[in-house]
Amino acid sequence: MVDTGYYATDLSTRNQSVIRILSEMAEARRRLAAILSADVVGYSRLMGNDEQATVNTLNAYRQVFRERITEHEGRVVDTAGDSVLATFDSVVEAIQCALEIQQTLEVLNDPLAESRRMRFRIGVNLGDIIEQDDGTVYGDGVNIAARLESLAPAGGVTLSGQVHDFIEGKIKEPVTFIGEHEVKNIARPVRVYQLGRALETAADPTSRDNTPARSNLPDKPSIAVLPFTNMSDNADEAYFADGISEDIITELSRFQELVVVARNSTFVYKDKAVKAQDVGADLNVRYILEGSVRKAGGRVRVTAQLVEAASGHHLWAERYDRSIEDVFAVQDELTSKIVATLHGRLLDSERRRIRSDDRTENLQAYELVLRGRELWFRFTEEDNCAARRLYKEAIALDPEYGRAYASLAWSYVTAYNEYWTDDPQGSLDKALKIALDGVRVNPASHSNRLALGQVYFYKKMLNRALENFEKGIELNPNDPDGYVFLATALSHNGAPEEALERLEHAFALNPNLAQWHRSIYIVAYFNARRYDDAIAVWNKLDEPPVYFLRWIAATFAHLGRSDEALENARKYMARYPNFNLDEHLSRMPFRHTEDLDHYAAGLTRAGLGHKEICVAG
């Protein structure tokens, strides 16, 4: 006899669930509404820089949203993560609310340093929504609003075609058609309009936002390679995952047909959970490569996904399970596939060019350089020496490893520049020999050319420095460091205005360059006698490198602002207590005597080099 009790009970339970779901659906109501969707531009980068400050700012700015939405008779639906979702019965009220929010946030951002400013994108749609009793909303209207928000510039507002048609003639703000865009699961493209003007940004660092304009994506395929996640059991293996990410960036950068974001911009996202749309907007790229590395014993597993930034759609994904010795072949395959996907067709000769002579088949030498770079980036005298030892070991294992030579040369240049050596000229001589060896081993390596150029710069051989910087840029036009190094040399060569042009190009390639890159503007402006512009840049730096304190002290001195000159001179001397003005001036690679005299006068008026300035301050 079959026992039907269990089946009857199970069926009864399922029927009750179905009835409950149907009841909930009946309670939900469908209506037409204006939907406002917003989120923070570059939220992951802000969190990476300072979590607590970002949370505090987000909470304060969300309060602005709540107040304005309430004033315009709207309702806040959700504030998950860094987003805000609200609905309105009136389209005009929704638009006025969006404009007032952006205007208020612009005022609140004004006193903040550029890197701490929080800007929102806002999209407004008019569409059908399903609203439940608990307040949650669903439907295509919400999805389209979210897509509109992703298309808005920082500080801007975008509208759907339905909103545009409804408000036409009812608001004073200008409206610009920016094209039709596909939305997932929506049959027809959506007409998109931009309301008013987004917050303007400019490459000139004295402008209020101090960020190069990035309203349009590059014409060429553009990509950001995020730091690969270390999935190994040993956390100390993170250097290996970082090294693979850096190598892919380097190899992709060799293709002039691609725009590749530099390491120092993408590595701010390390160990952070990020959205593709945020990264794409923040770095102004179409594509993102992300992945992971697991290293165990003699095996390595590398996974990689290529993502379309605007939509978040995965274009392809691959997994490589190989022996550890095959890690270079994995890098080749990954890079080749990326290039094929982004650029379509490349000649065989171009495709072969992706394999750089700048690396080694010796895995131990490769790992030594990766470990050395990890130490070098800590920027202390002890770590610099430790990194140097590892680079030397790598060269001993593989005398043809070009990258090791460039890294070793930089360790001596850093020691010279930071006064970490008792024999500064001896350090430069060693750096020169090593850099020349690197160029001999691999004349096509742009990193070796840049290292050699920097050595020539400090040896006051400006013609050769300029030649090597320009050659480095020719070999890899996607690396902004090359333009910054060239700008520094040009500024000392009596061409500060040309230096400023090179800096603008560097920041157009990578708007998120480090503080020291931006500080080179101060050097160029000082040498151009544009002191106010130099101070405007200085005031917008969060943590300026200490060695630029002497430049800003000299700048204040030339303006007759003695107190500020003295204050910065004291800070500099606290870091470099053994600073000797005469010895320092003998190092400076100025082409023209009048520029050296101008620099010396500024330092002297600031009090640098005088013993009494060593008082702590």
RAZIMO-V343273 format. One record per pair of residues at least 12 apart in sequence whose C-alpha atoms are under 10 Angstrom apart, sorted by the first residue. I is the first residue (numbers start at 1). J is the second residue. If there is no record, write none. Layout:
# RAZIMO-V343273
I;J
I;J
This chain:
# RAZIMO-V343273
24;132
24;133
25;130
25;131
25;132
26;132
27;131
27;132
27;133
28;130
28;131
28;132
28;133
28;134
28;135
28;136
28;137
29;129
29;130
29;131
29;132
29;133
29;137
30;128
30;129
30;130
30;131
30;132
30;137
30;138
30;139
31;89
31;127
31;128
31;129
31;130
31;131
32;87
32;88
32;89
32;90
32;126
32;127
32;128
32;129
32;130
32;141
33;86
33;87
33;88
33;89
33;90
33;91
33;94
33;125
33;126
33;127
33;128
33;129
33;130
33;141
33;142
34;74
34;86
34;87
34;88
34;89
34;90
34;91
34;92
34;93
34;94
34;95
34;124
34;125
34;126
34;127
34;128
34;129
34;141
34;142
34;145
34;162
34;163
35;74
35;75
35;77
35;85
35;86
35;87
35;88
35;89
35;90
35;91
35;94
35;95
35;123
35;124
35;125
35;126
35;127
35;128
35;129
35;137
35;141
35;142
35;143
35;144
35;145
35;146
36;69
36;74
36;75
36;76
36;77
36;84
36;85
36;86
36;87
36;88
36;91
36;94
36;95
36;97
36;98
36;122
36;123
36;124
36;125
36;126
36;142
36;145
36;146
36;148
36;149
36;157
36;158
36;159
37;77
37;78
37;79
37;83
37;84
37;85
37;86
37;87
37;98
37;120
37;121
37;122
37;123
37;124
37;125
37;142
37;143
37;144
37;145
37;146
37;147
37;148
37;149
37;150
37;157
38;65
38;79
38;82
38;83
38;84
38;85
38;86
38;98
38;120
38;121
38;122
38;123
38;124
38;145
38;146
38;148
38;149
38;150
38;152
38;157
39;79
39;80
39;81
39;82
39;83
39;84
39;85
39;119
39;120
39;121
39;122
39;123
39;146
39;149
39;150
39;154
39;278
40;58
40;81
40;82
40;83
40;84
40;118
40;119
40;120
40;121
40;122
40;154
40;155
40;278
41;82
41;117
41;118
41;119
41;120
41;121
41;150
41;152
41;153
41;154
41;155
41;277
41;278
41;279
41;280
41;281
41;282
42;117
42;118
42;119
42;120
42;154
42;274
42;275
42;277
42;278
42;279
42;280
42;281
42;282
42;283
43;58
43;81
43;82
43;118
43;119
43;120
43;274
43;275
43;278
43;279
43;282
44;82
44;268
44;269
44;270
44;272
44;273
44;274
44;275
44;278
44;279
44;282
45;115
45;116
45;265
45;266
45;267
45;268
45;269
45;270
45;272
45;274
45;278
45;279
45;282
45;512
46;115
46;116
46;117
46;118
46;268
46;269
47;116
47;268
47;269
47;272
48;267
48;268
48;269
48;270
48;271
48;272
49;115
49;116
49;268
49;269
50;116
53;116
54;116
54;117
54;118
55;82
57;108
57;109
57;116
57;117
57;118
58;81
58;82
58;83
58;118
58;119
59;82
60;105
60;108
61;101
61;104
61;105
61;108
61;109
61;118
61;119
61;120
62;79
62;82
62;83
62;84
62;101
64;100
64;101
64;102
64;104
64;105
65;84
65;85
65;86
65;97
65;98
65;100
65;101
65;102
65;104
65;105
66;84
66;86
66;101
67;97
67;101
68;94
68;96
68;97
68;98
68;99
68;100
68;101
68;104
69;86
69;87
69;88
69;93
69;94
69;96
69;97
69;98
69;100
69;101
70;88
70;97
71;93
71;97
72;88
72;89
72;90
72;92
72;93
72;94
72;95
72;96
72;97
72;98
73;87
73;88
73;89
73;90
73;93
73;94
73;97
74;86
74;87
74;88
74;89
74;90
74;93
74;94
74;97
75;87
75;88
75;89
75;135
76;88
76;135
76;136
77;134
77;135
77;136
77;137
78;135
78;136
78;137
82;120
83;120
83;121
83;122
83;146
84;120
84;122
85;122
85;123
85;137
85;142
85;145
85;146
86;124
86;137
86;142
87;124
87;125
87;126
87;129
87;137
87;142
88;126
89;126
90;126
91;124
91;125
91;126
91;162
91;163
91;164
91;166
91;167
92;163
92;166
92;167
92;170
92;171
94;124
94;125
94;126
94;163
95;123
95;124
95;125
95;157
95;158
95;159
95;163
95;167
95;171
95;195
96;171
96;173
98;121
98;122
98;123
98;124
98;156
98;157
98;158
98;195
99;122
99;155
99;156
99;157
99;173
99;195
99;196
101;120
101;122
101;155
102;119
102;120
102;121
102;122
102;154
102;155
102;156
102;157
102;198
102;199
103;155
103;156
103;199
105;117
105;118
105;119
105;120
105;155
106;118
106;119
106;120
106;155
106;199
109;209
110;208
110;209
111;208
111;540
112;209
112;540
112;542
113;208
113;209
113;210
113;539
113;540
113;541
113;542
114;208
114;209
114;210
114;211
114;539
114;540
114;541
114;542
115;209
115;210
115;211
115;512
115;540
115;541
115;542
116;542
117;209
118;154
118;155
119;153
119;154
119;155
119;156
119;199
120;149
120;152
120;153
120;154
120;155
120;156
120;157
121;148
121;149
121;150
121;151
121;152
121;153
121;154
121;155
121;156
121;157
121;158
121;198
122;145
122;146
122;147
122;148
122;149
122;150
122;151
122;152
122;153
122;154
122;155
122;156
122;157
122;158
122;159
123;144
123;145
123;146
123;147
123;148
123;149
123;150
123;151
123;152
123;156
123;157
123;158
123;159
123;160
123;192
123;193
123;194
123;195
124;141
124;142
124;144
124;145
124;146
124;147
124;148
124;149
124;157
124;158
124;159
124;160
124;162
124;163
124;164
125;141
125;142
125;143
125;144
125;145
125;146
125;147
125;148
125;149
125;158
125;159
125;160
125;161
125;162
125;163
125;164
125;192
126;141
126;142
126;144
126;145
126;159
126;160
126;161
126;162
126;163
126;164
126;166
127;139
127;140
127;141
127;142
127;143
127;144
127;145
127;160
127;162
127;163
128;140
128;141
128;142
129;141
129;142
129;143
130;142
140;183
140;184
140;185
140;186
143;183
143;184
143;185
143;186
144;159
144;160
144;182
144;183
144;184
144;185
144;186
144;190
145;158
145;159
145;160
146;183
147;160
147;181
147;182
147;183
147;184
147;190
147;192
147;310
147;311
148;160
148;181
148;183
148;190
148;191
148;192
148;193
148;194
150;277
150;278
150;280
150;281
150;310
150;311
151;178
151;181
151;192
151;193
151;194
151;277
151;281
151;310
152;192
152;193
152;194
152;195
152;198
152;215
152;281
153;194
153;197
153;198
153;199
153;200
153;214
153;215
153;216
153;281
154;198
154;199
154;200
154;201
154;214
154;215
154;281
154;282
155;197
155;198
155;199
155;200
156;194
156;195
156;196
156;197
156;198
156;199
156;200
157;175
157;193
157;194
157;195
157;196
157;197
157;198
158;175
158;176
158;177
158;178
158;192
158;193
158;194
158;195
158;196
158;198
159;175
159;176
159;177
159;178
159;190
159;191
159;192
159;193
159;194
159;195
160;177
160;180
160;190
160;191
160;192
160;193
160;194
161;177
161;180
161;190
161;191
161;192
161;193
162;190
162;191
162;192
163;191
163;192
163;193
164;176
164;177
164;191
164;192
164;193
164;194
164;195
172;196
173;195
173;196
173;197
174;194
174;195
174;196
174;197
175;193
175;194
175;195
175;196
175;197
176;192
176;193
176;194
176;195
176;196
176;197
177;191
177;192
177;193
177;194
177;195
178;191
178;192
178;193
178;194
179;191
179;192
179;193
179;194
180;192
180;193
182;311
183;311
184;311
184;313
198;215
199;213
200;212
200;213
200;214
200;215
201;213
201;214
201;215
202;214
202;504
202;508
203;501
203;503
203;504
203;505
203;506
203;507
203;508
203;511
204;500
204;501
204;503
204;504
204;507
204;521
204;533
204;537
205;503
205;504
205;507
205;518
205;519
205;521
205;522
205;533
205;534
205;536
205;537
205;538
205;540
206;521
206;532
206;533
206;534
206;535
206;536
206;537
206;538
206;539
206;540
207;533
207;536
207;537
208;536
208;537
208;540
209;540
210;511
210;518
210;536
210;537
210;540
210;541
211;507
211;508
211;510
211;511
211;512
212;504
212;505
212;506
212;507
212;508
212;509
212;510
212;511
212;512
213;507
213;508
213;511
214;281
214;282
214;283
214;284
214;285
214;508
214;509
214;510
214;511
215;281
215;284
216;284
216;285
217;280
217;281
217;283
217;284
217;285
217;286
218;258
218;259
218;284
218;285
218;286
218;509
219;257
219;258
219;259
220;256
220;257
220;258
220;259
220;260
220;285
220;286
220;342
220;343
221;257
221;258
221;259
221;260
221;285
221;286
221;287
221;339
221;341
221;342
221;343
222;257
222;258
222;259
222;260
222;261
222;280
222;283
222;284
222;285
222;286
222;287
222;288
222;342
222;343
223;249
223;252
223;253
223;258
223;259
223;260
223;261
223;262
223;280
223;283
223;284
223;285
223;286
223;287
223;288
223;289
223;306
223;307
223;308
223;309
223;338
223;342
224;249
224;259
224;260
224;261
224;262
224;263
224;265
224;266
224;279
224;280
224;283
224;284
224;285
224;286
224;287
224;288
224;289
224;290
224;306
224;307
224;309
225;245
225;246
225;248
225;249
225;252
225;260
225;261
225;262
225;263
225;265
225;266
225;267
225;287
225;288
225;289
225;290
225;291
225;306
226;242
226;245
226;246
226;249
226;261
226;263
226;265
226;266
226;267
226;268
226;269
226;270
226;271
226;274
226;279
226;288
226;289
226;290
226;291
226;292
227;241
227;242
227;243
227;244
227;245
227;246
227;263
227;266
227;267
227;268
227;269
227;270
227;271
227;272
227;289
227;290
227;291
227;292
228;240
228;241
228;242
228;243
228;244
228;245
228;246
228;267
228;270
228;271
228;289
228;290
228;291
228;292
228;293
228;302
228;303
228;304
229;241
229;242
229;245
229;270
229;271
229;272
229;290
229;291
229;292
229;293
229;294
229;302
229;303
230;242
230;271
230;291
230;292
230;293
230;294
230;295
230;302
231;292
231;293
231;294
231;295
231;296
231;301
231;302
232;292
232;293
232;294
232;295
232;296
232;300
232;301
233;294
233;295
233;296
234;294
234;295
234;296
237;293
237;294
237;295
237;296
237;371
238;293
238;294
238;295
238;371
238;374
239;367
239;369
239;370
239;371
239;372
239;373
239;374
240;293
240;294
240;295
240;366
240;367
240;370
240;371
240;374
241;291
241;292
241;293
241;294
241;295
241;302
241;370
242;263
242;267
242;270
242;292
242;293
242;370
242;374
243;366
243;367
243;369
243;370
243;371
243;373
243;374
244;292
244;293
244;302
244;327
244;328
244;330
244;331
244;370
245;263
245;266
245;267
245;289
245;290
245;291
245;292
245;293
245;331
246;262
246;263
246;264
246;266
246;267
246;370
247;263
247;328
247;331
247;332
247;335
247;356
247;358
247;359
248;289
248;331
248;332
248;334
248;335
248;338
248;354
249;261
249;262
249;263
249;266
249;289
249;335
249;479
250;262
250;263
250;335
250;354
250;356
250;358
250;446
250;447
250;476
250;478
250;479
251;331
251;332
251;335
251;336
251;353
251;354
251;355
251;356
251;358
251;476
252;335
252;336
252;338
252;339
252;354
252;355
252;476
252;478
253;354
253;475
253;476
253;477
253;478
253;479
254;350
254;353
254;354
254;355
254;356
254;445
254;446
254;474
254;475
254;476
254;477
254;478
254;479
255;339
255;343
255;346
255;350
255;351
255;353
255;354
255;475
255;476
255;477
255;478
256;474
256;475
256;476
256;477
256;478
257;339
257;342
257;343
257;346
257;478
258;339
258;342
258;343
258;477
258;478
259;285
259;286
259;477
259;478
259;479
259;509
259;510
260;285
260;287
260;477
260;478
260;479
260;509
260;510
261;283
261;284
261;285
261;288
261;478
261;479
261;480
261;509
261;510
261;511
261;512
262;478
262;479
262;480
262;481
262;509
262;510
262;512
262;513
263;479
263;510
263;513
264;510
264;512
264;513
264;514
265;282
265;283
265;510
265;511
265;512
265;513
265;514
266;279
266;283
266;510
266;512
268;512
275;309
275;312
276;288
276;289
276;290
276;307
276;308
276;309
276;310
276;311
276;312
276;313
277;307
277;308
277;309
277;310
277;311
277;312
278;309
278;310
278;312
279;309
279;310
280;307
280;308
280;309
280;310
280;311
280;312
281;309
281;310
282;511
282;512
283;509
283;510
283;511
283;512
284;309
284;509
284;510
284;511
285;308
285;309
285;310
286;307
286;308
286;309
286;310
286;311
286;342
287;306
287;307
287;308
287;309
287;310
287;311
287;312
287;313
287;314
287;315
287;338
287;342
288;305
288;306
288;307
288;308
288;309
288;310
288;312
288;314
289;304
289;305
289;306
289;307
289;308
289;309
289;314
289;316
289;317
289;338
290;303
290;304
290;305
290;306
290;307
290;317
291;303
291;304
291;305
291;306
291;317
291;318
291;319
292;304
292;305
292;319
293;319
293;320
294;321
295;322
295;323
295;324
296;323
296;324
297;323
297;324
298;322
298;323
298;324
298;325
299;321
299;322
299;323
299;324
299;325
299;326
299;327
300;320
300;321
300;322
300;323
300;324
300;325
300;326
300;327
300;330
301;319
301;320
301;321
301;322
301;323
301;324
301;327
301;330
302;318
302;319
302;320
302;321
302;322
302;327
302;330
302;331
302;334
303;317
303;318
303;319
303;320
303;321
303;330
303;334
304;316
304;317
304;318
304;319
304;320
304;334
305;317
305;318
305;319
305;334
305;338
306;318
306;337
306;338
306;341
306;342
315;341
316;337
316;338
316;341
318;334
318;337
319;334
320;333
320;334
324;363
325;361
325;362
325;363
325;364
326;361
326;363
327;361
327;363
328;355
328;359
328;360
328;361
328;362
328;363
328;366
329;355
329;361
331;355
332;352
332;354
332;355
332;356
335;351
335;354
335;355
336;351
336;352
336;354
336;355
339;351
339;354
356;402
356;442
356;444
356;445
357;400
357;401
357;402
357;403
357;441
357;442
357;443
357;444
357;445
358;400
358;401
358;402
358;403
358;404
358;405
358;406
358;438
358;441
358;442
358;443
358;444
358;445
358;446
358;447
358;448
359;398
359;400
359;401
359;402
359;403
359;404
359;442
359;445
360;394
360;397
360;398
360;399
360;400
360;401
360;402
360;403
360;404
361;398
361;401
362;394
362;397
362;398
362;401
363;394
363;397
363;398
364;393
364;394
364;397
364;398
365;390
365;391
365;392
365;393
365;394
365;395
365;396
365;397
365;398
365;399
365;401
365;404
366;391
366;394
366;395
366;397
366;398
366;401
366;403
366;404
367;390
367;391
367;394
368;387
368;389
368;390
368;391
368;392
368;393
368;394
368;395
368;397
368;404
369;387
369;388
369;389
369;390
369;391
369;392
369;393
369;394
369;395
369;401
369;403
369;404
369;405
369;407
369;408
370;387
370;390
370;391
370;404
371;386
371;387
371;390
371;391
372;384
372;385
372;386
372;387
372;388
372;389
372;390
372;391
372;392
372;394
372;404
372;407
372;408
372;411
373;387
373;388
373;390
373;391
373;404
373;407
373;408
373;411
374;387
375;387
375;388
375;390
376;388
376;407
376;410
376;411
376;414
379;411
379;414
379;415
379;418
380;414
380;415
380;418
380;420
381;411
381;414
381;415
381;418
381;419
381;420
381;421
382;420
383;411
384;408
384;410
384;411
384;412
384;414
384;415
384;420
385;411
385;412
385;415
385;420
386;411
387;407
387;408
387;411
388;404
388;407
388;408
388;409
388;410
388;411
388;412
389;408
389;411
390;404
390;407
390;408
391;403
391;404
391;405
391;406
391;407
391;408
391;409
391;411
392;404
392;405
392;407
392;408
394;408
395;408
399;437
399;438
399;441
400;437
400;438
400;440
400;441
400;442
401;438
401;441
401;442
402;435
402;437
402;438
402;439
402;440
402;441
402;442
402;443
402;444
402;445
402;447
402;448
403;438
403;439
403;441
403;442
403;445
403;446
403;447
403;448
404;434
404;435
404;438
404;448
405;431
405;433
405;434
405;435
405;436
405;437
405;438
405;439
405;441
405;442
405;447
405;448
405;451
406;431
406;434
406;435
406;436
406;437
406;438
406;439
406;445
406;446
406;447
406;448
406;449
406;450
406;451
406;452
407;431
407;434
407;435
407;438
407;447
407;448
407;451
408;430
408;431
408;434
408;435
408;438
408;451
409;427
409;428
409;429
409;430
409;431
409;432
409;433
409;434
409;435
409;436
409;437
409;438
409;448
409;451
409;452
409;454
409;455
410;428
410;431
410;432
410;434
410;435
410;448
410;450
410;451
410;452
410;454
410;455
411;427
411;431
412;424
412;426
412;427
412;428
412;429
412;430
412;431
412;432
412;434
412;455
413;427
413;428
413;429
413;430
413;431
413;432
413;451
413;452
413;454
413;455
413;458
414;427
414;428
414;431
415;427
415;428
416;428
416;431
416;455
416;458
417;458
417;547
417;587
418;547
418;576
419;576
419;578
419;579
424;587
425;458
425;459
425;587
427;455
428;454
428;455
428;456
428;458
428;459
429;455
429;456
429;459
430;455
431;451
431;452
431;454
431;455
431;456
432;451
432;452
432;453
432;454
432;455
432;456
432;459
433;452
433;455
434;448
434;451
434;452
435;447
435;448
435;449
435;450
435;451
435;452
435;453
435;454
435;455
435;456
436;448
436;449
436;451
436;452
436;455
437;452
438;451
438;452
439;451
439;452
443;472
443;475
444;471
444;472
444;474
444;475
444;476
445;471
445;472
445;475
445;476
446;468
446;469
446;470
446;471
446;472
446;473
446;474
446;475
446;476
446;477
446;479
446;482
447;469
447;472
447;473
447;475
447;476
447;479
447;481
447;482
448;468
448;469
448;472
449;465
449;467
449;468
449;469
449;470
449;471
449;472
449;473
449;475
449;482
450;465
450;466
450;467
450;468
450;469
450;470
450;471
450;472
450;473
450;481
450;482
450;485
450;486
451;465
451;468
451;469
451;472
451;482
451;485
452;464
452;465
452;467
452;468
452;469
452;472
453;465
453;466
453;467
453;468
453;469
453;470
453;471
453;472
453;482
453;485
453;486
453;489
454;466
454;468
454;469
454;485
454;486
454;488
454;489
456;468
456;489
456;589
457;469
457;485
457;486
457;488
457;489
457;492
457;588
457;589
457;590
458;489
458;587
458;588
458;589
459;587
459;588
459;589
460;489
460;492
460;587
460;588
460;589
460;590
460;591
461;589
461;590
461;591
462;489
462;490
462;492
462;493
462;589
462;590
462;591
463;489
463;490
463;493
463;591
465;485
465;486
465;489
465;490
466;485
466;486
466;487
466;488
466;489
466;490
466;493
467;486
468;482
468;486
469;481
469;482
469;483
469;484
469;485
469;486
469;487
469;489
470;482
470;483
470;485
470;486
472;486
473;486
477;506
477;509
478;506
478;509
478;510
479;506
479;509
479;510
480;502
480;503
480;504
480;505
480;506
480;507
480;508
480;509
480;510
480;511
480;513
480;517
481;503
481;506
481;507
481;510
481;513
481;517
482;502
482;503
482;506
483;499
483;500
483;501
483;502
483;503
483;504
483;505
483;506
483;507
483;509
483;517
484;499
484;500
484;502
484;503
484;504
484;505
484;506
484;507
484;516
484;517
484;518
484;520
484;521
485;499
485;502
485;503
485;517
485;520
486;498
486;499
486;502
486;503
487;499
487;500
487;501
487;502
487;503
487;504
487;506
487;520
487;521
487;523
487;524
488;500
488;502
488;503
488;517
488;520
488;521
488;523
488;524
489;524
489;589
489;590
489;591
490;502
490;524
490;590
490;591
491;520
491;521
491;523
491;524
491;525
491;526
491;527
491;528
491;590
491;591
491;595
492;523
492;524
492;527
492;588
492;589
492;590
492;591
492;592
492;595
492;596
493;527
493;589
493;590
493;591
493;592
493;595
494;524
494;527
494;528
494;590
494;591
494;592
494;594
494;595
495;524
495;527
495;528
495;591
496;521
496;523
496;524
496;525
496;526
496;527
496;528
496;529
497;524
497;525
497;527
497;528
498;524
499;520
499;521
499;523
499;524
499;525
499;528
500;520
500;521
500;522
500;523
500;524
500;525
500;528
503;517
503;518
503;520
503;521
503;524
504;518
504;521
506;518
514;543
514;544
514;545
515;541
515;542
515;543
515;544
515;545
516;541
516;543
516;544
516;545
516;546
516;547
516;548
517;544
517;545
518;537
518;538
518;540
518;541
518;544
519;534
519;537
519;538
519;541
519;544
519;545
519;547
519;548
519;549
519;551
519;552
520;534
520;537
520;548
520;551
521;533
521;534
521;535
521;537
521;538
522;534
522;535
522;536
522;537
522;538
522;548
522;551
522;552
522;555
523;548
523;551
523;552
523;555
525;537
525;555
526;551
526;552
526;554
526;555
526;558
526;595
526;598
526;599
526;602
527;551
527;555
527;595
527;596
527;598
527;599
528;595
529;555
529;558
529;595
529;598
530;555
531;552
531;554
531;555
531;556
531;557
531;558
531;559
532;555
532;556
532;559
534;551
534;552
534;555
534;556
535;552
535;553
535;555
535;556
538;552
546;568
546;571
546;572
546;573
546;574
546;575
546;576
547;571
547;572
547;573
547;575
547;576
548;568
548;572
549;565
549;567
549;568
549;569
549;570
549;571
549;572
549;573
550;565
550;568
550;569
550;570
550;571
550;572
550;573
550;599
550;602
550;603
550;606
550;608
551;565
551;568
551;569
551;572
551;599
551;602
551;603
552;564
552;565
552;568
552;569
552;602
552;603
552;606
553;565
553;566
553;567
553;568
553;569
553;570
553;571
553;572
553;602
553;603
553;604
553;605
553;606
553;607
553;608
554;566
554;568
554;569
554;598
554;599
554;600
554;601
554;602
554;603
554;604
554;605
554;606
554;607
554;608
555;599
555;602
555;603
555;605
555;606
556;568
556;602
556;603
556;605
556;606
557;601
557;602
557;603
557;604
557;605
557;606
557;607
558;598
558;599
558;601
558;602
558;603
558;605
558;606
559;602
560;602
560;605
560;606
561;606
562;605
562;606
562;607
563;606
564;606
565;602
565;603
565;605
565;606
565;607
565;608
566;603
566;605
566;606
566;607
566;608
566;613
566;617
567;606
567;607
567;613
567;616
567;617
568;606
568;608
568;617
569;603
569;606
569;607
569;608
569;609
569;610
569;613
569;614
569;617
570;606
570;607
570;608
570;612
570;613
570;614
570;615
570;616
570;617
571;613
571;614
571;615
571;616
571;617
572;608
572;613
572;614
573;608
573;609
573;610
573;611
573;613
573;614
573;615
573;616
573;617
574;613
574;614
574;615
574;616
574;617
575;614
576;614
577;609
577;611
577;613
577;614
577;615
578;609
578;611
578;614
579;608
579;609
579;610
579;611
579;614
580;608
580;609
580;610
580;611
581;600
581;603
581;604
581;607
581;608
581;609
581;610
582;600
582;609
583;609
584;600
584;609
585;597
585;599
585;600
585;603
588;600
